[in-house]
Amino acid sequence: MAPRDADVEELHYESPDTSDVVVTFSLSGSELHSLRALAQRSGTTVTEQLRRAIALHRFISELPEGSRLHIHSADGVQKEIVFRA
């Protein structure tokens, strides 16, 4: 496991209510296809992919304006995302 910087936050949120709730919503065909492809590629379920997307969106939405997210891919490519309001 690679060493972690002290300022790196883990993407993990605990729900105050741990009971599952069944919801119904609409997606386009391409959105559903994307979710299914993500689930298959990661060996999870569509539901798990939605949970991950919600956690990621929550993390990003709580970042202060001007925050920077650095992404380093396994092949050495580096990208930076700057968040603005």
C-alpha positions as CSV (number, residue, x, y, z in Angstrom):
1,M,0.0,0.0,0.0
2,A,1.4,3.4,-0.9
3,P,2.1,5.9,1.8
4,R,-0.6,8.5,2.4
5,D,-0.1,12.2,2.8
6,A,-1.3,13.7,6.1
7,D,-3.8,15.9,4.2
8,V,-5.5,13.2,2.2
9,E,-9.1,12.5,3.3
10,E,-10.7,9.2,2.9
11,L,-14.0,9.1,1.1
12,H,-16.2,7.5,3.7
13,Y,-19.5,8.6,5.2
14,E,-21.7,6.9,7.8
15,S,-25.4,7.2,7.4
16,P,-27.2,8.3,10.6
17,D,-30.0,5.9,9.7
18,T,-28.6,2.4,8.9
19,S,-31.9,0.9,7.7
20,D,-32.3,0.4,4.0
21,V,-35.1,2.2,2.1
22,V,-36.4,1.3,-1.3
23,V,-36.6,4.2,-3.7
24,T,-37.9,4.6,-7.2
25,F,-36.3,7.1,-9.7
26,S,-35.9,7.6,-13.4
27,L,-32.7,7.3,-15.4
28,S,-32.0,7.6,-19.1
29,G,-31.0,4.4,-20.9
30,S,-27.4,5.6,-21.2
31,E,-27.2,6.4,-17.4
32,L,-28.5,3.0,-16.5
33,H,-26.1,1.4,-19.0
34,S,-23.2,3.3,-17.4
35,L,-24.3,2.2,-13.9
36,R,-24.5,-1.4,-15.0
37,A,-21.1,-1.2,-16.7
38,L,-19.5,0.3,-13.6
39,A,-21.1,-2.4,-11.4
40,Q,-19.9,-5.2,-13.7
41,R,-16.4,-3.8,-14.0
42,S,-16.0,-3.4,-10.2
43,G,-17.8,-6.6,-9.3
44,T,-20.5,-4.8,-7.3
45,T,-24.2,-4.0,-7.8
46,V,-25.9,-1.0,-9.4
47,T,-27.1,-0.1,-5.9
48,E,-23.5,0.0,-4.6
49,Q,-22.5,2.2,-7.5
50,L,-25.3,4.6,-6.7
51,R,-24.1,4.6,-3.0
52,R,-20.6,5.4,-4.1
53,A,-21.7,8.1,-6.5
54,I,-23.7,9.8,-3.7
55,A,-20.8,9.6,-1.3
56,L,-18.4,11.1,-3.9
57,H,-20.9,13.9,-4.7
58,R,-21.3,14.6,-1.0
59,F,-17.6,14.8,-0.5
60,I,-17.1,17.1,-3.5
61,S,-20.0,19.3,-2.6
62,E,-18.5,19.9,0.9
63,L,-15.2,21.1,-0.5
64,P,-14.6,24.8,-0.1
65,E,-14.5,26.9,-3.3
66,G,-11.0,26.9,-4.8
67,S,-10.2,23.4,-3.5
68,R,-8.0,21.3,-5.7
69,L,-8.2,17.6,-6.2
70,H,-5.1,15.9,-7.7
71,I,-5.5,12.6,-9.5
72,H,-2.5,10.4,-10.2
73,S,-3.2,7.4,-12.4
74,A,-1.3,4.2,-12.3
75,D,0.4,5.0,-15.7
76,G,1.8,8.3,-14.2
77,V,-0.7,10.7,-15.7
78,Q,-1.6,13.5,-13.3
79,K,-4.7,15.7,-13.4
80,E,-5.9,18.5,-11.2
81,I,-9.6,19.5,-10.7
82,V,-10.3,22.9,-9.2
83,F,-13.7,23.4,-7.7
84,R,-15.5,26.7,-8.2
85,A,-19.0,27.7,-7.0
